[in-house]
């Protein structure tokens, strides 16, 4: 019952949870995806948010966003 009411222990647990989630995503998952998918993941990450689509991501290279949209369009059209 004590953790149902906002208190110092609940706040500390929330901060630890958020920190652990951030570390897992930034250190483990993103480096794995970058090593596995390379530039395709870099372009994807430049145009979407880390946790909320469209929020929290800045393009390191603004042309990456423009190039990625034309890249997806070229993949969507059949070539045969």
Helices and strands as residue ranges (DSSP letters): G 2-4, H 8-23, I 24-29, H 30-37, H 39-47, H 62-76
